[in-house]
Structures are given as C-alpha cells and as structure tokens.
Amino acid sequence: YLLPGHGERFIVTSHLLRGGNKISVARAELHNDRGHHLATATANYLVG
C-alpha cells in the first residue's frame, strides 16, 4: 500500500519474476486511471 485508491478505474499489472521448478516469484502493481502507483505486491509460490 502506497496511496489511497482514488479514481473510477484501477489497473493491475503482474509479472512473473522467477518461474522455477519448486518456487515461483510474482509481482503485481496497482495503478488508478490517472496513472498513480497505489500498491505493490510480491508473492512467493511453492509449485511442483
């Protein structure tokens, strides 16, 4: 969480930072319709 979420629309983009055989790491960013960066999330997933 970086800023309060103001706006009519929100855009989430996500990226796979590392896709391994056992662990994957992903990142997501939330922006409002004015392009302000509101939040970032990073997650680790156990796969396989």
N, C-alpha and C positions, 0 to 999 in steps of 0.2 A: 504494500500500500504506500503510495507516494502522495497522491492528492485525492480530495473528494471527487466522486463521479458526477459531474455536471454535463448535461448535453442531452440531445434527443436520441442519438445512436452511439453505440460503443463497438469498437472493432478489436477483436482478439487475433493476434498472430502467434503462431507457435513454431518452434524449430526443434528438431532432434539434434542435440549437441553431440551425443555419442550413442551409437547403437551397437552394443556388444553382445556376446553370447550369453552372458549372465546378468549384466547390468546395463540399463539404458538411462541416459540423462536427457531431459527435455526442458525447454524454457518457453514461457508464454508471456506476452506483453499485452496490456490493455490500454487502448487509446480512446479518447472521445472523438466526436465528429469535428472538433477543431484541431485535432492532432496532438492534444496534450497527453503526455505519458502519465497514466494514472496508477498503474500497478505492474509489478513483475513477479512471476512465479517460476521457481526452479524445482524440478521433481526428479527423484531417482526411482527407477522401476526395476524390480527383480524379474527377469524374464528367463524362460527356458528351464 
